[in-house]
Amino acid sequence: MMTQRTRRLLAAAWGGLREHRLRAALAAGGLLVGVAAVVVMVAVGQGTRNQVLERITALGTNIISVHAAKRSFTGLRSRTTGEVSSLEPADADAISRLEGAEGASALEMRLMRLSGPEGTTDALVVSAQPNIFALEGHGLAEGRYFTEREERAGRRVAVVGPALRNHLAGEASLVGRTIEVKKQPFLVVGELLPKGVDPSGNDLDERLYLPLKTAQSRLLGGKRYVGLLLARAESESVMETLALEITRLLRQRHNLRSGQPDDFKIHTQLETIQTREESSRIFSATTTGVAAVSLLVAGVGIMAVLLISVKERTTEIGLRRAVGARRRDILWQFLAEAVILGLTGAGGGALLGLTAALAVRLFSSLNFDLPWGPALGAAILGMVISVVFGLAPARRAASLTPVDALRE
């Protein structure tokens, strides 16, 4: 139970703060803002991380991409040099037969001019084999995908993303209608379900998919090489082994001797996720650290308030010492004031931060759990800072002798 002496100390501390309400409120307000800033930054950092991971995993976490790496060659004369890409659709067919591979597709992506019934725009045209839709996990909103038979026959058919359809036809359907790609007509046979944006901010719904052989013969000048291969592993556990097997297979198919560099680059979604997670952790730590600096600033404010209070209340301290108050009584009185400021500022800041985080979650696209743990940690840290910065003024007040205090 609280003793009579403790009650008197708390009453004296509360009375000292009430005499200077505005000053005390500003000191506690600085701590409140600092704690709230830490809580909100932790919540926003977690929400941003979750959003980035959702975008990365939209295509699946077991995707392996093989990018063409151009290699130089020299002709019969030293002056005739050039570059050639070595990835072919046949490489994708070979990869799909590897153990642990669920499938593979060859792609060529180019920005092209498209014209539709209601508008003209530049959009990314993905020329790919028909299994690209399964590899990337697309769903159909209307119509169908193009088929292997249509690709082999070089049919001019296309599948459109929903955002691109809005540019070309407004709210009307494009399925069964004709659009022009570089002034060549293509029949739209399907429209994809919305997919969103990728980690780089590219809109996956503003794409047009064409059969690879059709695009190579009609739009790419007969080019037989591609810039990208996509492969899907059966599970994340076999991705590393499959990536090594793809490297071995492509080196063998491209006749690369020992010591020669690869003419391709392999990336996995797991590598992308790890890189993004590391970047997100660094960003969150940096922003939280910057927000935590405000707690130190608030601690300085509390110290300033208490030092001013000691200076103004020197006579009161002398009188209390003269009538029997001990040094530790004075020390605990001013520490109690620091504790009251800390409880008010840190506790209020934690509640304000959680409320602000909830508002961010409700009115933004970020999805995260309310940071109860960080809020409690920030409140405790604010309390500790308040007590630590209040210790020097408290010791200064306790060191005053009755004679010196009354003389001042």
ZAMARGU-4260 file (C-alpha; in steps of 0.2 Angstrom, whole numbers, plus 5000, padded with zeros to 4 digits):
<rodrens>
0) 5000/5000/5000 | 5005/5018/4997 | 5013/5026/5012 | 5009/5043/5019 | 5026/5050/5013
5) 5023/5043/4996 | 5007/5052/4994 | 5014/5068/5000 | 5028/5066/4987 | 5016/5063/4973
10) 5005/5077/4978 | 5019/5089/4978 | 5025/5083/4961 | 5008/5085/4954 | 5006/5102/4962
15) 5022/5108/4955 | 5017/5102/4937 | 5000/5110/4939 | 5008/5127/4943 | 5015/5127/4925
20) 5003/5118/4915 | 5008/5125/4898 | 5026/5121/4901 | 5023/5103/4907 | 5011/5100/4893
25) 5024/5105/4880 | 5037/5094/4887 | 5025/5079/4888 | 5019/5084/4870 | 5036/5082/4863
30) 5037/5064/4870 | 5020/5060/4864 | 5024/5065/4846 | 5040/5056/4847 | 5032/5039/4853
35) 5018/5041/4841 | 5030/5044/4826 | 5040/5028/4831 | 5024/5018/4831 | 5017/5025/4815
40) 5034/5022/4806 | 5035/5004/4811 | 5017/5001/4805 | 5020/5009/4788 | 5036/5000/4786
45) 5028/4983/4789 | 5013/4988/4778 | 5025/4993/4764 | 5035/4977/4766 | 5019/4966/4765
50) 5013/4976/4749 | 5030/4973/4741 | 5030/4954/4745 | 5012/4953/4738 | 5018/4960/4722
55) 5033/4949/4720 | 5023/4933/4724 | 5009/4938/4712 | 5018/4928/4699 | 5023/4914/4711
60) 5038/4912/4722 | 5045/4897/4712 | 5048/4907/4696 | 5065/4906/4688 | 5069/4919/4675
65) 5083/4917/4662 | 5088/4934/4654 | 5099/4935/4638 | 5116/4941/4641 | 5123/4948/4624
70) 5140/4942/4619 | 5152/4950/4607 | 5159/4941/4592 | 5172/4946/4579 | 5171/4942/4560
75) 5185/4937/4548 | 5191/4955/4549 | 5195/4963/4566 | 5184/4978/4562 | 5168/4968/4560
80) 5161/4966/4577 | 5144/4964/4584 | 5132/4957/4597 | 5121/4942/4597 | 5108/4935/4609
85) 5108/4916/4611 | 5092/4911/4620 | 5079/4902/4609 | 5062/4895/4611 | 5070/4877/4610
90) 5079/4881/4626 | 5063/4883/4635 | 5056/4867/4628 | 5072/4858/4634 | 5071/4867/4652
95) 5053/4861/4653 | 5059/4843/4652 | 5071/4845/4667 | 5067/4836/4683 | 5059/4848/4695
100) 5053/4859/4681 | 5034/4862/4680 | 5036/4871/4663 | 5045/4885/4654 | 5041/4898/4641
105) 5051/4909/4629 | 5046/4927/4629 | 5050/4943/4619 | 5044/4960/4626 | 5043/4976/4616
110) 5034/4992/4618 | 5023/4994/4602 | 5009/5006/4596 | 4992/4998/4597 | 4976/5005/4590
115) 4958/4999/4595 | 4940/5005/4592 | 4941/5019/4605 | 4959/5024/4606 | 4978/5022/4602
120) 4991/5019/4614 | 5009/5013/4617 | 5009/4997/4627 | 5020/4982/4631 | 5018/4968/4619
125) 5023/4951/4626 | 5026/4938/4613 | 5026/4921/4621 | 5022/4903/4620 | 5004/4898/4625
130) 5009/4891/4642 | 5014/4908/4648 | 4997/4911/4655 | 4999/4895/4667 | 5017/4900/4672
135) 5012/4918/4677 | 4996/4912/4685 | 4984/4922/4674 | 4965/4920/4675 | 4952/4924/4661
140) 4939/4937/4663 | 4931/4933/4646 | 4935/4923/4630 | 4950/4911/4630 | 4969/4910/4628
145) 4977/4907/4611 | 4983/4889/4608 | 4998/4880/4603 | 4990/4876/4586 | 4987/4895/4583
150) 5005/4898/4588 | 5012/4885/4576 | 5001/4892/4562 | 5006/4910/4565 | 4988/4915/4568
155) 4986/4934/4572 | 4977/4932/4588 | 4979/4941/4605 | 4974/4941/4623 | 4973/4958/4632
160) 4975/4964/4649 | 4960/4974/4657 | 4969/4990/4659 | 4974/4990/4641 | 4957/4986/4636
165) 4951/5002/4644 | 4963/5012/4634 | 4958/5003/4617 | 4939/5001/4619 | 4933/5010/4635
170) 4921/4999/4645 | 4916/4989/4630 | 4923/4971/4627 | 4937/4968/4615 | 4934/4949/4613
175) 4930/4945/4596 | 4935/4962/4589 | 4951/4967/4580 | 4965/4979/4585 | 4980/4984/4576
180) 4998/4981/4582 | 5010/4991/4572 | 4996/4993/4559 | 4994/4974/4558 | 4977/4967/4562
185) 4975/4955/4577 | 4959/4947/4583 | 4957/4948/4602 | 4951/4931/4608 | 4953/4934/4627
190) 4954/4946/4641 | 4963/4943/4657 | 4958/4946/4675 | 4967/4960/4684 | 4984/4956/4691
195) 4990/4973/4698 | 5008/4980/4697 | 5025/4971/4699 | 5038/4976/4711 | 5045/4988/4699
200) 5029/4997/4697 | 5025/4991/4680 | 5006/4988/4677 | 5004/4969/4673 | 4986/4973/4666
205) 4992/4985/4653 | 5000/4971/4642 | 4995/4963/4626 | 5000/4944/4624 | 5003/4937/4606
210) 5009/4920/4600 | 5028/4920/4599 | 5030/4913/4581 | 5017/4925/4575 | 5026/4940/4582
215) 5043/4934/4576 | 5037/4933/4558 | 5026/4948/4557 | 5032/4961/4570 | 5050/4956/4574
220) 5058/4954/4557 | 5060/4936/4558 | 5070/4936/4573 | 5072/4919/4581 | 5081/4924/4597
225) 5071/4929/4613 | 5076/4940/4627 | 5069/4930/4642 | 5064/4912/4647 | 5053/4909/4662
230) 5053/4893/4671 | 5042/4887/4685 | 5049/4875/4698 | 5038/4861/4706 | 5042/4869/4723
235) 5053/4881/4731 | 5064/4867/4739 | 5070/4862/4721 | 5073/4880/4715 | 5092/4880/4719
240) 5095/4863/4711 | 5084/4867/4696 | 5094/4884/4693 | 5110/4874/4693 | 5103/4861/4680
245) 5097/4876/4669 | 5114/4883/4669 | 5122/4866/4665 | 5109/4863/4651 | 5110/4880/4643
250) 5129/4880/4643 | 5129/4863/4634 | 5116/4869/4622 | 5125/4885/4618 | 5142/4876/4616
255) 5151/4885/4629 | 5168/4878/4634 | 5175/4878/4651 | 5181/4895/4656 | 5169/4904/4645
260) 5157/4916/4653 | 5138/4912/4653 | 5128/4921/4639 | 5113/4922/4650 | 5109/4927/4668
265) 5098/4917/4680 | 5087/4925/4693 | 5074/4917/4705 | 5060/4925/4714 | 5067/4920/4731
270) 5082/4931/4727 | 5071/4945/4723 | 5061/4942/4739 | 5077/4942/4750 | 5084/4958/4742
275) 5067/4967/4744 | 5066/4961/4762 | 5083/4967/4766 | 5080/4984/4758 | 5063/4985/4768
280) 5072/4981/4784 | 5085/4994/4781 | 5072/5007/4777 | 5061/5003/4792 | 5076/5003/4804
285) 5082/5020/4796 | 5065/5028/4797 | 5062/5021/4815 | 5079/5027/4820 | 5075/5045/4814
290) 5058/5045/4823 | 5067/5039/4839 | 5078/5054/4838 | 5063/5064/4842 | 5062/5055/4859
295) 5079/5061/4864 | 5074/5079/4859 | 5058/5076/4870 | 5070/5070/4884 | 5080/5086/4882
300) 5063/5096/4884 | 5059/5087/4900 | 5076/5091/4907 | 5074/5109/4902 | 5057/5110/4910
305) 5063/5102/4927 | 5079/5113/4927 | 5068/5129/4926 | 5056/5122/4939 | 5071/5119/4951
310) 5077/5136/4948 | 5060/5144/4951 | 5056/5134/4966 | 5073/5136/4975 | 5065/5145/4990
315) 5052/5131/4991 | 5065/5118/4992 | 5074/5128/5005 | 5059/5129/5016 | 5055/5110/5014
320) 5073/5106/5019 | 5072/5118/5034 | 5056/5109/5041 | 5064/5092/5040 | 5063/5086/5021
325) 5078/5075/5017 | 5088/5075/5001 | 5080/5059/4995 | 5063/5067/4997 | 5067/5081/4986
330) 5076/5069/4974 | 5060/5058/4973 | 5049/5073/4971 | 5057/5079/4955 | 5059/5061/4949
335) 5040/5059/4952 | 5037/5074/4941 | 5048/5066/4927 | 5038/5050/4929 | 5022/5059/4928
340) 5028/5068/4912 | 5034/5052/4905 | 5018/5042/4908 | 5007/5056/4901 | 5018/5058/4885
345) 5024/5040/4882 | 5007/5032/4886 | 4997/5045/4876 | 5010/5044/4861 | 5007/5025/4861
350) 4988/5027/4860 | 4990/5041/4847 | 5002/5030/4837 | 4990/5015/4837 | 4976/5026/4832
355) 4985/5034/4818 | 4991/5017/4812 | 4973/5011/4812 | 4968/5026/4801 | 4982/5022/4789
360) 4976/5004/4788 | 4958/5009/4785 | 4961/5023/4772 | 4976/5016/4762 | 4980/5001/4752
365) 4993/4995/4766 | 4989/4979/4775 | 4998/4976/4792 | 4994/4971/4810 | 4993/4985/4823
370) 5010/4986/4831 | 5006/4983/4849 | 5023/4976/4853 | 5032/4991/4846 | 5020/5003/4854
375) 5023/4996/4871 | 5042/4996/4868 | 5042/5014/4862 | 5031/5019/4877 | 5044/5010/4889
380) 5058/5019/4880 | 5050/5035/4882 | 5047/5032/4900 | 5066/5028/4902 | 5071/5043/4893
385) 5060/5054/4904 | 5067/5047/4920 | 5085/5048/4914 | 5084/5066/4908 | 5074/5070/4924
390) 5088/5063/4935 | 5100/5078/4933 | 5087/5091/4938 | 5082/5080/4953 | 5099/5078/4959
395) 5103/5096/4957 | 5087/5100/4968 | 5092/5087/4981 | 5110/5095/4982 | 5103/5112/4988
400) 5106/5115/5007 | 5093/5124/5017 | 5105/5139/5019 | 5109/5141/5001 | 5092/5138/4995
405) 5085/5152/5007 | 5099/5164/5002 | 5094/5163/4984
</rodrens>
